[in-house]
Amino acid sequence: MNQKSLAFTVVGLAIVLGVVFWMNKSTPAPATNQQQQNTDQTNNNNQVTPPPPPSGSSSTSTGPVAINVNYSSKAVFDPEVRQVKEGQLVNLTVKSDVAGEVHLHGYNLRQDVVAGGSVIISFIADKTGRFEYEFENKEITLGVIEVYPK
């Protein structure tokens, strides 16, 4: 084999390996059974139905649920996921050191908070699914509320 043929063979092999690597990287891994169940279950509002709450969860209560969020722009913020039952009264309180619009997706509830202030968004959890609340204009996720069927 001459040098020219060897060079073409090496380049061709490199291209084939590159394509195979790229295709494997862009193909998502198969979902586990639990992931597939979570993805497949939807309600009439095109919201993903969350998995059943863990045993001993606070969502078994029928009373009001208080969710308190203290947001500080100067600290690392880790949004939490809270679980409630359908029909429960939820009082979502957001305190913040920055101004912004707090928006609860899925329920389309919005409240403006001033820097250093707080807002309370109260609602009946009458839609099941997983709902994010965030500073709308800043795209900062403040947390997630999972509403489970009665």
C-alpha positions in Angstrom: 0.0 0.0 0.0 1.4 3.4 -0.9 1.4 6.4 1.3 -1.5 8.1 -0.5 -3.7 5.0 0.0 -2.7 4.8 3.6 -3.5 8.4 4.2 -6.9 8.0 2.6 -7.6 4.9 4.8 -6.6 6.7 8.0 -8.7 9.8 7.1 -11.7 7.6 6.2 -11.4 5.7 9.4 -11.2 8.9 11.4 -14.4 10.2 9.7 -16.3 7.0 10.4 -15.3 6.9 14.0 -16.2 10.6 14.4 -19.6 10.0 13.0 -20.2 7.0 15.2 -19.1 8.9 18.3 -21.3 11.9 17.4 -24.3 9.7 16.8 -23.9 7.9 20.2 -23.4 11.3 21.9 -26.6 12.8 20.4 -28.8 9.7 21.0 -30.4 9.8 24.5 -29.9 6.9 26.8 -33.0 4.7 27.1 -35.2 5.7 30.0 -35.6 3.5 33.0 -39.0 2.1 33.8 -39.6 4.7 36.5 -38.5 7.6 34.2 -40.7 6.3 31.4 -43.8 6.0 33.7 -43.2 9.6 34.9 -42.9 10.8 31.3 -45.9 8.9 30.0 -48.4 10.0 32.6 -50.1 13.3 31.8 -53.3 14.9 32.8 -55.7 17.1 30.7 -53.5 20.2 31.2 -50.5 18.5 29.6 -48.8 18.6 33.0 -46.7 15.6 33.9 -48.3 13.6 36.7 -45.7 13.2 39.5 -44.9 9.8 40.9 -46.7 8.8 44.1 -45.6 10.7 47.2 -43.2 8.8 49.5 -44.7 7.2 52.6 -44.7 9.5 55.5 -44.8 12.6 53.3 -46.4 15.8 54.5 -48.8 15.7 51.5 -51.1 13.3 53.3 -52.4 16.1 55.5 -55.6 17.9 54.4 -54.9 21.2 56.2 -53.2 24.3 54.7 -49.6 23.9 53.5 -47.1 26.7 54.1 -44.3 27.0 51.7 -41.7 29.6 52.7 -38.9 30.7 50.3 -36.1 33.1 51.4 -34.3 34.1 48.2 -30.9 35.9 48.5 -29.1 37.0 45.4 -25.8 36.9 47.4 -26.0 33.2 48.2 -26.2 29.9 46.3 -29.9 29.1 46.0 -31.2 25.5 45.9 -34.9 25.4 44.9 -36.8 22.7 46.7 -39.7 20.5 45.6 -42.8 20.4 47.9 -45.6 17.9 47.7 -49.2 18.7 48.4 -52.6 16.9 47.9 -55.2 18.0 45.4 -57.7 20.3 47.1 -55.3 21.6 49.8 -54.9 25.3 50.5 -51.3 26.4 49.7 -49.8 29.6 51.1 -46.6 30.3 49.2 -44.5 33.1 50.8 -41.5 34.5 49.0 -39.1 36.8 50.7 -36.4 38.3 48.5 -33.5 40.8 48.6 -34.2 41.7 44.9 -37.4 42.9 43.2 -39.1 40.7 40.7 -42.3 39.1 39.6 -43.0 35.7 41.3 -44.9 33.5 38.8 -46.5 30.1 39.6 -46.7 28.3 36.3 -49.8 26.1 35.5 -51.9 28.2 37.9 -50.8 31.4 36.2 -50.6 33.3 39.5 -48.3 36.3 39.7 -47.2 38.7 42.4 -44.6 41.5 42.4 -42.2 41.5 45.3 -40.1 44.6 46.1 -36.4 44.3 47.1 -36.3 43.4 50.8 -40.0 42.5 50.9 -42.2 39.5 50.7 -45.4 38.3 48.9 -47.9 35.6 49.7 -49.6 33.7 46.9 -52.5 31.6 48.3 -54.4 29.1 46.2 -56.3 25.9 46.2 -54.2 23.1 44.6 -57.0 22.1 42.2 -54.7 21.0 39.3 -52.5 17.9 39.6 -49.0 17.8 38.3 -45.6 19.5 38.7 -45.6 23.3 38.8 -42.6 25.5 38.9 -42.6 28.9 40.5 -39.9 31.5 39.6 -38.8 35.1 39.2 -40.4 35.4 35.8 -38.3 38.1 34.3 -35.0 36.9 35.8 -35.7 33.2 34.9 -34.6 32.1 38.5 -36.4 29.0 39.6 -37.5 29.4 43.2 -39.1 25.9 43.6 -41.5 23.3 42.4 -44.9 22.2 43.8 -46.0 18.7 43.0 -49.8 18.3 43.4 -51.0 14.7 43.9 -54.5 13.4 43.3 -56.7 13.0 46.3 
